[in-house]
């Protein structure tokens, strides 16, 4: 094939590849939105037009941890010292919902705003890169990692330890890290026990494994709720969204719903209320008119 014949063919191939490849996603600046998702691939921030969250008064049964986290976040937004926080404990009890709700309250009150940046568990190894980008910017940034935990053979927890407190550059003053986990020490018990059994100095091995959680100045525990708290949750949702059901009927249906799920929690209460609202033909909207 001659050069004159080859050139048009190569051009058509190149044009076909361009059509198949996805369009590049622009990196968002911190002024673009209130919330962002960090993508290590491309080292970019993706703006989130509307953060998916419930209003703070709707979160029942967690008053003590709510007040602690709210106070800590307000101090941080005001430029005062504050602690990284680990919210750990029972599934479905509002750990991630609390972080997003607290951010909504504080961001609305903060003069300079407060940015919420989510980093996925799988991209924790890129945290130093993200911290380097945020260092020195004008905005206060709250980093959020949901369901953070580490399995055996996973060594990325060491990079997280250094990024939070151990590196020579330290955590930027304008960045705070909140994480949720079902595990208090972020690692399974068998992983800690294995390090104890195989180490020359077992005590030092265990200390290495659990010292990651020590990087969090606040440990906020979430525990399974009792029936009275579960009723308070569903009543709070029903009253807030104007669901016309008397409390006796509401309680009976909520008990039946929780029995089918085999658990009582904030998540189960919310799922029940969504089902109830659908059966009643009621749309769940928040105070600002947005869908819940």
Buried (B, 14 or more C-beta within 10 A) or exposed (E): EEEEEEEEEEEEEEEEEEEEEEEEEEBBEBEBBBBBBBBBEEEBBBBBEEBEBBBBEBBBBBEEBBEBBBEBBBBBBBEEEBBBBBBBBBBBBBBBBBBBBBBBBBBEEBEEBBBBBBBBBEBBBBBBEBBEBBBEBEBBBBBBBBBBBBEEEEEBBBBBBBBBBBEEEEBBEBBBBBBBBBBEBBBBEEBBEBBBEEBEEEEEBBEBBBBBBBBBEBBBBBEBBEEEBBBBBBBBBBEBBEBEBEEEEBBEBBBEBBEEEEBBBBBBBBBBBBEBBEEEEBEBEBEEEEEB
